[in-house]
């Protein structure tokens, strides 16, 4: 099957993505419970949002009482309570700020309840972006709509949309990375042979999406080599200087974020950077793979059976965009191994 032309100028896909995103967010609001689902991750990340909004700090002294039995946070060099980057990151707390401020001015609304709607917006944006990416790959609007509906209703995405976990933001960042990289390669095809390929906006946006992944979860660093390989694979790099310039454009935002994360960790915890509670990767690989894929209690195919459709989906994608399929598949395999070892 020959791939259809790119639909970069098809405003019908943009309208479809916007309409589906709004409808999905409405569904999230209608099914919203308004409560925290976890007495650790959500509490701590919401506490950082609260501290930033009220006092402009990242300490969470308001949770000293809870940390006694949860133990996630620890005292910083200044004596205040902080969450270590090894377990949490700032992305979720930062994107929750607009909702927190909105909740503070809306009469009769709860601060926590309005803030907890943040991930509903994040997931709605993810599905809208998925529709745009499928259109960019040449799939029909019907296929794009059906895929977004299956992903939004048949996986853990819907339950996670009602939480304050950082995984939805991480998923949006992953998809945004590959979408922007795909658009950059399309932009390259339209340029003259001697143009400065690094000046296009999409390579910078790809780097910004990777920076968002780093802020969402530390595991976001896994994405970097695969997106970079996809960007460089088959691109017209006549001179090494052009390759270096493109790599700098891609890496600028992630570099700034990484420096900020390290500086923040040093300011809060000193040379240890708060990494004392980092994961040890002590699970045997086969045990972890069994749990993630085949166990009756934790298998992804139990909680999201539609994920099985990703296998024929990858075959269809391979016929249209081979390099993208290979790099995405390699990234998914690396992620599977990473989480199996935790």
Helices and strands as residue ranges (DSSP letters): H 11-30, H 41-55, G 61-63, H 64-70, E 74-75, E 81-82, H 91-95, H 97-105, H 111-115, H 118-136, H 141-153, H 157-160, H 167-189, G 197-199, H 201-216, G 218-222, H 223-232, H 240-269, G 270-272, G 275-277, H 285-293, H 300-303, G 305-308, H 309-320, H 322-341
